[in-house]
Amino acid sequence: MDSDATQSATLAFIYDREATRQTDRLDARISLCREYAARLGWRVAGQWVDRGDAAVAERRPFWIGMVAAMKHEGEGFNAVCLVASWERIAYDERERARMRRLVNDVDGTCVAIDGSSAPPSSRDATLRRLRAGGEQIGPGVTLVRHDVS
């Protein structure tokens, strides 16, 4: 498969959460994820945002909806849950690992972007590292294997 086909075969599912009514930071994080996906040639499937109490609850309706969409729409693609930072999934590491496993169960991968750094310049290198799992793929960008708690 050539690099263009590999890039277009990646489908990004953007997730965030916001417990407050503040939308400026939320909008900035979503934009960051969209820009990152565009730079890598990933197609964005959509964005899912848990708000208010749902943003801090154990059961997150939009996270669950995103995972269901990944299962349904991600077939035949490299499905990626894209977040601005790991804390956008959960502050608690165990809870974050549990939620990442839900993505792993539908053959997806989670990728976090640190908003203070630029994405890697080489798309092909990033995609190779994305598949390697469990390692830093650029300054502020880390891929976490789901089978590791």
Backbone hydrogen bonds, N-H to C=O, Kabsch-Sander energy under -0.5 kcal/mol:
donor,donor_aa,acceptor,acceptor_aa,energy
6,T,2,D,-2.3
7,Q,3,S,-2.6
8,S,4,D,-2.4
9,A,5,A,-1.1
10,T,7,Q,-1.7
11,L,9,A,-0.5
11,L,78,N,-2.2
12,A,10,T,-0.5
12,A,43,R,-3.3
13,F,80,V,-3.5
14,I,12,A,-0.6
14,I,46,G,-2.3
15,Y,82,L,-2.1
16,D,48,W,-1.9
18,E,50,D,-2.3
27,D,23,T,-3.3
28,A,24,D,-2.1
29,R,25,R,-2.3
30,I,26,L,-2.4
31,S,27,D,-2.4
32,L,28,A,-2.3
33,C,29,R,-2.1
34,R,30,I,-2.4
35,E,31,S,-2.8
36,Y,32,L,-2.4
37,A,33,C,-2.6
38,A,34,R,-2.3
39,R,35,E,-2.4
40,L,36,Y,-1.7
41,G,37,A,-0.5
41,G,38,A,-1.0
42,W,37,A,-2.8
43,R,10,T,-2.2
45,A,12,A,-3.1
45,A,43,R,-0.6
46,G,12,A,-0.8
48,W,14,I,-2.8
50,D,16,D,-1.8
52,G,18,E,-1.9
54,A,51,R,-1.2
55,A,52,G,-1.3
56,V,53,D,-1.4
57,A,53,D,-0.9
60,R,58,E,-0.7
64,I,60,R,-2.5
65,G,61,P,-2.2
66,M,62,F,-2.4
67,V,63,W,-2.5
68,A,64,I,-2.2
69,A,65,G,-2.3
70,M,66,M,-2.7
71,K,67,V,-2.2
72,H,68,A,-2.2
73,E,69,A,-3.6
74,G,69,A,-0.6
74,G,70,M,-1.6
77,F,74,G,-2.4
78,N,9,A,-3.3
79,A,77,F,-1.1
80,V,11,L,-2.7
81,C,109,T,-3.2
82,L,13,F,-2.1
82,L,80,V,-0.7
83,V,81,C,-0.5
83,V,111,V,-2.5
88,R,85,S,-1.8
89,I,86,W,-1.7
90,A,86,W,-1.5
96,R,92,D,-2.6
97,A,93,E,-2.4
98,R,94,R,-2.2
99,M,95,E,-2.4
100,R,96,R,-2.5
101,R,97,A,-2.0
102,L,98,R,-1.1
103,V,99,M,-1.1
104,N,100,R,-2.5
105,D,101,R,-2.5
106,V,102,L,-0.5
106,V,103,V,-1.1
107,D,104,N,-2.2
108,G,103,V,-2.4
109,T,79,A,-1.7
111,V,81,C,-2.8
112,A,142,T,-1.2
113,I,83,V,-2.1
114,D,140,G,-0.9
115,G,113,I,-0.7
117,S,114,D,-2.1
123,R,121,S,-0.7
126,T,122,S,-2.0
127,L,123,R,-2.6
128,R,124,D,-2.2
129,R,125,A,-2.3
130,L,126,T,-2.6
131,R,127,L,-1.6
132,A,128,R,-1.2
133,G,129,R,-1.5
137,I,141,V,-2.2
138,G,141,V,-0.9
141,V,138,G,-2.2
142,T,112,A,-0.9
142,T,140,G,-0.5
143,L,135,E,-1.9
144,V,110,C,-0.9
145,R,143,L,-0.5
148,V,145,R,-0.9
149,S,147,D,-0.5
